[in-house]
Amino acid sequence: MNDEELMELIQNDDETAFRILYARWSRRIMSYASRALQDRREAEDIVQETFMALFKSRKRYEARDRFPSFLFTIAGNAVRSRFRIKRPIPVEDPGEFGEGLHYSQDIEAKLDMEEALSQLSFEQREALLLAVMGGMNYREIGVMTGSSESAVAQRICRARRRLYDIMVPPEEVAK
């Protein structure tokens, strides 16, 4: 059963369909939120808030909407609200966040990626994570963040360049 069919059942208060959708998407939302906020405990709260909000707004979902965009819009709003409330943000253990960005499962590589992500601005990190982990396009990210598509594209491009500069040793670039 696909996400849209599950949402149709959820709109009719089907709890089993909601549990299936939660099991299917909660890890990705956790991974996105933990990377965006760099705080595992906050990310756990975001997962709960996201799915509570999804259930409350289930009647507004329309099958023509892309479900990942709908869900990540809810999660992104929760992340941005939390980010505005809480600054600076500590770096937590990224040990369970291997989903989404494709890099070595080695813990050192995960720590390197988490450290590199922490050096991006919140706006760059958010746009990159929504594109990579949320599967959202620039227009969808722009609508969600209140930015133009070109601003989103710029943020993602700058984030990728910055990650490259941070993670690729200068001697590798020279080869």
N, C-alpha and C positions, 0 to 999 in steps of 0.2 A: 504494500500500500504506500503510495507516495505522500509527501507532506501536505499537498493540497487536499487530498482525500481525507487525511487525518484531521486537518483543520475543519473540514465540513462536519465531521463527526463531533469534534470538540465544540463547534457552534451549537450542536444539539446536546451539549453537556455530557458527552461520552468520556468518562474518566480513564478508561483503558486506552483510548486513543491519545489522551493527554500524556499518560505515562510513557507510551511508545515514543511520542515526539520528544519528551523530556530526555529519555534514554538516548535517543538519536542525536540530540543537539547540545545537551548540557556540557559535555566535555569541550566542545568547540567554543561555546560561550565562555566557559571557565578559562580556556587558553587565551582567548582574545582579551578578556577582562584582566587577567593576571599580567599579561604583557603590557597592556595599555596603562594600568595603574601601578604595576610593579609591587603588588601587595596581595599575597594569596588570600588572606582573610577577607580583604575588601572584595576580591574577585568572587569568593564564595557567596558573599552577600549579593553581589550583582547577579549571579546565576539565579538565586532565589527571587530577587526583585524582577528580573526579566521574565521568568516563567509565570510569576503572579500577574504581572502586567499583561503578558500574552493571554492568559486566561480571561482577565477582565476585559480586554479589548477584542476578544474572539469574534464578537458579532460584527465588528468593523472590517474584519479581514474579507477581502474579495478574491475569488479564485484567480482573477487576472493578475493579481500581485504576485511577485516572486516571493515565495515563503522565506528564503534566506535573507532577502533584503528587509522584509517585514520584521523578522526576528532580530536581525542585527541592528536595525533602526531602534528597536526597543532597548537592546543591550547598550548601544552607543549612547543613547540619551541617559541611561543610568550611569554609565561610565563618566560622561561629561559632568553630570550633576555631582558625582562623588569627587571628581577631580577638582571642581571649583571649590568644594568644601574643604578638601584636605590637601595641602601643600606644605612642605616638600613630602615626597613619597619615598619610603625606604625600599631597598631592593631585597626581595625575599628569595627563598630557595626556588629555583625554576625547575626542579627535578622532574615534575610530572607534566611539564608543558611541551612535550615533544611533538604535538600535533600542529598542523598548520604550515608554518614555515618549514621548508625541507632542508634540514641540516643533520649532521651526524647525530646518532643517538647517544654518542659518548657524552658523559656529564660535563667534561671540560668544554666541549663545543657548545653545549647548552648554556653553560655559564658565560662563555664568550659572547654568545648571541644575546643573552639577557643584558649583559654589560653594554654591548653595542647599542641595543635598543634603548637603554636608559640614557644614552647620550643624545638621542634625538629629541627634538621639541615634542611636546604632547601632540600638537597638531599633525606633525609629520608621522609620528608613531601611530596615531589613531588612523589616519588616512591609509597608511601602508597596511596595517593590520586588517582594516575593513576590506581592502582590496584583496589581500592574500588569503586571509582566513575566512572572511565573510563572503568572498566571491562577489562583492559588489562592484559595479562599474563606477566610473568617475561621476556620472550624472547622479546616480543614487547616493553616492557619498556626499556630493555637493548639496543635494536637497536635504540630506540628514544633518549636515554640519552648517548649512546656511552659507555655503561658499560656491563660487562658480566652478564649472568643470575645469577651466584652465588653472585655477588656484589649486584644485585637488591634484591635477596632473603635475603641477610644479612641486607640490609638497611630496608626492610619491617619488618623483624623480630625484629631488634633493635628498630624501630619506635613503633611497637606494645608493646614491653616490656616497653619502656619508657612511653608510654601513660598509660599503666597499672599501672606502678609505680607512676605516677603523679595523676591519677584519682581514684585509689582504696585506701581508707584510710588504714593505717597499721593495725588498729584493725579488718578490714574486712579480711585482708590477714591471720591473725592469726586464724580465725574461722575454 
